[in-house]
Every structure is written in C-alpha cells, then in structure tokens.
Amino acid sequence: MAYGDKSKTMLAARGFAALWAVAMLGVAMAQTVPPVAVPSVAPAQGKSPERSINEWLERMHRASGQRNYVGTLVVSSNTGAMSSARIWHACRGDQQVERVDSLTGAPRSTFRRNEEVVTFLPEARVARTERRETPSLFPNLLKPSETSIPEFYAAHRIGGDRVAGFETDVVQVTPKDSLRFGYRIWSEKKTGLVVKLQTLDLDGSVLEQAAFSELQMDARVRIDKLNQMMAATDGWRVEKADAVKTSAAVEGWHLKSEVAGFRPVSCYKRPAAGQPLPEGSMQWIFSDGLASVSLFVEAYDRQRHTHEGLFSSGATQTLTRRVQDWWLTAVGEVPPQTLKAFAQSLERRK
C-alpha cells in the first residue's frame, strides 16, 4: 500500500474505532474542510466531581460497552482531510455488534461481532472476513486497570459543552512526557459515552478530531438483525484475511530497550489481500493504554521500498526505514520521536 493511501486509511480507521494496524475501513477523504479550531469550552461551575484519569477512562470504557446507539461520526484533520460514517452499535451481555457504513469515498459496510469482522465492498461484490482481538469501541481504549496510564498521563475536567444535543463533561488528558500526544474528550454527562475526541500535539494544537454530528442514545438496535445482515454473504465473493498469531521472538525480532509506557499487546503474520504471506512479514502492536504503535516488518524489496523517512497525516505519523535485509514501516498516533525510538531499538536476532 502506498504511503498516501495508508495515511488516509489510518485517519478513517481511528475515527471509526477500527483496529489500528490494519485500517480495514479504507474511507477516501478527498473533501477539503477548514482546519479544526480549538473549541470554546464553558468553564466549570460549582463543585463538579473530580475524578482520577483511571476513573474518567473507566467510565468512558464502561459506557461504550453498555449502550445501544445510532449516530453519524465525522473525522477531520488539521490537513483539511475529512471522512464520515454512519454507526449502529448494539450490545447484549458480553456480545458487542456494530455496523459502520462509510458516507465518503468508496461505498463499504463493516460489521463487527466481538472479534469477528466482515467488510462488504459493493462495487466489487466482495465480502472480506477476519478476526481481530481488540474490541472496536469508541474510543479504542484499553481497560485502564490493565495499563500504567497514570504514570504517563494526567486528566482533569476543564468545563462543559453540548455535542450532538447532549450535555458533556470536557476532559483534558495531558501527557507527562514528549513520547505521546494529548487528548481532549467530550463525555456525555449521564452515561460517560464519548461523543467527541480531539488529538492534540505537544503544543496543544488540534491534529485530528472525531465527533458525532448526530446521535441517538439507547436506540432500538437489534442484535439479531445486525447478525443476519453480517451473515448475508450469498452472491458475494468471500475473501478471508485471517491473520496468524505469532510472537516477535518467534519471528526473530526484539527491542533492545523498551519505549517508556508502551507494552506489546499482540503480534501477527498478516497476508496482503489475495496474496500469499511473504516470509517474515509481521505486524507487532504496542499500546500505552491510549496511544498505539504498529511495527510492520517485511523482506526488503528494492523495487517497492524506495522512500525512507517520516510522514505525517493529521495525528498519524509514519516512519519507513530499511533494517538490514528488512523493511520497517512504523505507524502510530504518536510524536515522530516515539517512532524513531522504536525504529532505533528494533533488532534482528535470527
């Protein structure tokens, strides 16, 4: 995949709560919009409950797994790129089912039931199926109790605002070092559901924004209906994109030194669509609980791998570099120095 296509896809995937590394939604973002402005937020009044960062994030995480909703999500970046999608989300016990229809670019519908994902591409009459471990809730947070988030981020309520007709708490999440970006999060007052999210650079400027322009809370979304639509692949060419779970050690890779706060969460061999898996091709995923980094490693090909460097698209940063006889593509919504730290620490052991 060319860098330009990958960076566009990553922006859409972030907003639609798709898994970081694969970018399955692939929404084209050719429309131009004004850069996102820093919002005017009403100051906090009275004695609002003050929560720790873990308490804020746990509340948001819990709300995203317990509410049915239907809404239109719009993602924009400081480069003027924009995409939008219609989302239907339903939950029953431990089962999470959602449908995401792209409203910009090529038509596609993506269904997810827990780890199972089916993407319908109507123009090609193709249905792509795969399994993903990470739940696709908005925002795509790890459980705070499973991370060391408070060591690297602080959070406090900075006021209130209305988004898509709902009263919200506005929470500022500030990094404690230069290896990660900050966030401004709009959390619906009664439920905690995140309805708007901004990614901020080290100077506090908005790099990217995802927000519901319209939202129906506790909507009557039927899980059985979504399941039927997800299974309706008759007449479609079904392509399986199942990744093979592995470990970096098995594939012959390790980090000479850890990047502070980031821990490995999964590692896969992942074939390109319709292509056999190149020997040694790997995706190694790291997270600090809020930000994620993916290291894609494949055999070096001088015909395809011609441009080393750092590239930026909104909050998404991409680093490409040759590592001996291998080609590294590091992608994440983190500052460039974080990707450099990963690249410098990556080492071949086989």
NORJO-V355700 format. One record per helix or strand. SS is the DSSP state (H for helix, E for strand). FROM is the first residue (numbers start at 0). LEN is the number of residues. If there is no record, write none. Layout:
<<SS	FROM	LEN> <SS	FROM	LEN>>
//
This chain:
<<H	2	13> <E	41	1> <H	52	12> <E	68	9> <E	81	11> <E	94	8> <E	108	5> <E	115	6> <E	125	6> <H	143	3> <H	148	4> <E	152	11> <E	165	10> <E	181	7> <E	193	7> <E	205	12> <H	222	9> <E	236	4> <E	243	2> <H	247	4> <E	252	3> <E	262	7> <E	281	6> <E	291	8> <E	308	5> <E	315	8> <E	325	7> <H	335	10> <E	345	3>>
//
